[in-house]
Amino acid sequence: MKKIGILMLDTKFPRIKGDIGNEDTFSFPTVKKIVTGADTTKVVDLGDRGLLNSFIDAAKNLEASGVSAITTSCGFLAKFQKELADSVDIPVFTSSLIQVKYIEPLLKKDQAVGILTIKKSSLTDEHFKGVGIENIDKVIYSMEGTSFEKTFMDEEIEYDKSRLQQDILEVATKMVNENPNVGAIICECTNMPPFSKAISDKLNIPVFDIVTLTNYIYSSLNKPSF
């Protein structure tokens, strides 16, 4: 059976089912490789390009282990998309943000793609250019100031799942209420997929995340017979 490799940040927070780092999230095997020293502060807050070689080395290691494609545990690695894709001979998809370019044509011309991010103040044009979405109409809302941000940015071991869901539902609802033209939502953060169903059920619009993208890529590698 083909496997998906995951470049993991060096973190301590919980990886609950639905999170990219939880083995029970997928119906197929994954292989994780922690990039030592790549914590949330360096990747999200600082956008540390000094980590690029470490991520490239880890990607090559995953490729050598026999995985068929590689993803990551942080959407902010979108800025490294081109470099990482060029470093190996298998597909690399660094961020759920890649899907923005696929979703935009599905929407009416006056609609926009909504992006839920862990930290809007750190999400820049460099990330958008990395995955070729800088010119697409986007509405961006952030989890800054919530317990969701605190749990995953401050590396908290304990968490309250119901509170995290409440936080993300409040931000997603505010996004759509203030921007009725949002036709679909992308969850940038790889810790958000456990709550994607709740968002979709409440707002009745499509919700995409890193799990959506990983399942899509895997389906291209593991085709059924007809």
C-alpha positions in Angstrom: 0.0 0.0 0.0 1.3 3.4 -0.9 2.1 5.8 2.0 2.0 9.6 2.4 5.0 11.2 4.1 4.4 14.1 6.6 7.0 16.7 7.4 6.2 17.5 11.1 6.9 20.6 13.0 8.8 20.1 16.3 5.8 20.6 18.6 4.2 19.3 21.9 0.6 20.2 21.5 -2.1 17.5 21.1 -2.7 15.8 17.8 -6.3 14.8 18.1 -8.1 12.6 15.5 -8.6 14.8 12.4 -5.3 16.5 12.9 -2.7 15.8 10.2 -0.4 14.3 12.8 -2.9 11.8 14.2 -2.4 8.3 12.7 -6.2 7.6 12.9 -7.1 10.6 10.7 -6.5 8.6 7.5 -7.5 5.3 6.1 -4.1 4.7 4.7 -0.6 4.6 6.3 1.5 7.8 6.8 5.1 8.2 7.7 6.0 11.2 9.9 9.4 12.9 10.0 9.9 15.6 12.7 12.1 18.5 11.6 14.1 19.2 14.7 14.0 22.8 15.8 11.1 23.8 13.5 8.7 25.0 16.2 5.6 27.2 15.7 7.5 30.4 16.7 10.1 29.9 14.0 7.7 28.7 11.3 4.6 30.8 11.9 5.8 33.9 13.8 9.2 34.4 12.2 8.9 32.6 8.9 12.5 31.4 9.4 14.0 30.7 5.9 17.0 29.2 7.8 14.9 26.1 8.3 14.5 25.4 4.5 17.5 23.1 4.3 16.3 21.1 7.2 12.9 20.6 5.6 14.6 19.7 2.3 16.8 17.1 4.1 13.7 15.7 5.8 11.8 15.5 2.5 14.6 13.6 0.9 14.7 11.2 3.9 11.0 10.6 3.5 11.4 10.0 -0.2 14.2 7.5 0.5 11.9 5.7 2.9 9.5 4.9 0.0 6.6 7.3 0.5 4.7 8.2 -2.6 4.0 11.9 -1.8 4.8 14.4 0.9 2.8 16.9 2.9 3.4 19.0 6.0 2.0 19.7 9.4 1.8 23.5 8.9 0.0 25.6 6.3 2.6 28.3 6.7 5.1 26.1 4.9 3.4 27.3 1.7 6.3 29.7 1.3 8.6 26.7 0.8 6.3 24.9 -1.8 8.5 25.4 -4.8 11.8 24.7 -3.2 10.5 21.5 -1.5 8.8 20.3 -4.7 12.0 20.8 -6.6 14.0 18.9 -4.0 12.5 15.4 -4.5 11.0 13.3 -7.4 7.6 12.7 -5.8 4.7 15.1 -5.4 4.9 17.7 -2.5 1.9 19.6 -1.2 2.9 21.8 1.6 -0.3 23.6 2.5 -4.1 23.4 2.3 -3.9 26.8 0.6 -2.9 25.1 -2.6 -6.7 24.3 -2.9 -7.6 28.0 -3.2 -6.7 28.0 -6.9 -8.9 24.9 -7.5 -11.9 26.2 -5.6 -12.0 29.7 -7.0 -13.3 28.5 -10.5 -16.1 26.7 -8.8 -17.6 29.9 -7.3 -19.7 32.6 -8.9 -17.7 35.6 -10.1 -18.8 37.8 -7.2 -17.9 35.2 -4.6 -14.6 34.8 -2.7 -12.7 32.0 -0.9 -12.6 32.4 2.8 -9.4 31.4 4.7 -9.4 30.6 8.3 -5.8 30.9 9.7 -4.2 30.5 13.0 -2.5 33.9 12.7 -3.4 36.4 10.0 -0.7 38.8 11.0 1.9 36.2 10.0 0.2 35.1 6.7 1.8 37.2 3.9 2.0 37.5 0.2 5.1 35.3 0.3 2.9 32.4 1.4 0.3 33.1 -1.3 2.9 33.5 -4.0 4.5 30.2 -2.9 1.3 28.3 -4.0 0.3 30.7 -6.7 -2.8 32.3 -5.2 -1.7 35.9 -4.7 -4.1 37.2 -7.3 -7.2 35.3 -6.2 -9.9 37.2 -4.2 -9.7 36.0 -0.6 -11.3 36.8 2.7 -9.0 36.0 5.7 -10.0 35.6 9.3 -7.8 34.7 12.2 -7.9 32.7 15.4 -5.7 35.3 17.1 -6.8 36.1 20.6 -8.7 32.8 21.1 -8.0 29.7 23.2 -7.5 27.9 19.8 -4.5 30.1 19.1 -3.1 29.8 22.6 -3.4 26.0 22.6 -1.4 25.6 19.3 0.9 28.5 19.4 1.8 28.3 23.0 2.3 24.5 22.8 -0.2 23.7 25.5 -0.4 20.0 26.5 -3.9 20.1 27.9 -6.9 21.2 25.7 -10.6 21.6 25.8 -12.0 20.3 22.5 -15.4 21.8 23.0 -13.8 25.2 23.6 -11.6 24.9 20.5 -14.7 24.1 18.4 -16.6 27.0 19.9 -13.7 29.3 19.0 -13.5 28.2 15.4 -17.2 28.3 14.9 -17.4 31.8 16.2 -14.7 33.0 13.9 -16.1 31.2 10.8 -19.6 32.5 11.5 -18.3 36.0 11.9 -16.5 35.7 8.6 -19.6 34.6 6.7 -21.9 37.1 8.4 -19.6 40.0 7.6 -18.8 38.7 4.1 -21.8 37.0 2.6 -19.9 36.5 -0.6 -17.7 33.8 0.9 -18.7 30.7 -1.1 -16.3 28.2 0.4 -13.8 28.1 3.3 -10.2 26.8 3.5 -8.8 25.9 6.9 -5.1 26.9 6.6 -4.1 25.4 9.9 -3.6 21.6 10.0 -5.0 21.5 13.5 -8.4 22.7 12.2 -9.7 19.6 10.3 -11.2 18.0 13.5 -13.7 20.9 13.4 -14.3 21.2 9.6 -17.5 19.2 9.8 -18.9 21.4 12.5 -18.1 24.5 10.4 -19.7 23.0 7.3 -22.8 21.8 9.2 -23.4 25.2 10.8 -22.7 27.4 7.7 -23.9 25.0 5.0 -21.0 25.7 2.7 -18.0 23.6 1.5 -15.1 23.4 3.9 -11.6 22.3 2.7 -8.5 21.5 4.7 -5.3 19.6 4.6 -7.1 16.3 5.1 -9.3 17.1 2.1 -6.1 17.7 0.0 -4.2 14.7 1.4 -7.1 12.3 0.6 -7.4 13.8 -2.9 -3.7 13.4 -3.6 -3.7 9.8 -2.2 -6.7 9.0 -4.4 -4.5 9.9 -7.4 -1.9 7.5 -6.3 -4.1 4.6 -5.3 -6.6 4.1 -8.1 -9.4 1.6 -8.0 -10.0 -0.9 -10.8 -13.2 -0.8 -12.8 
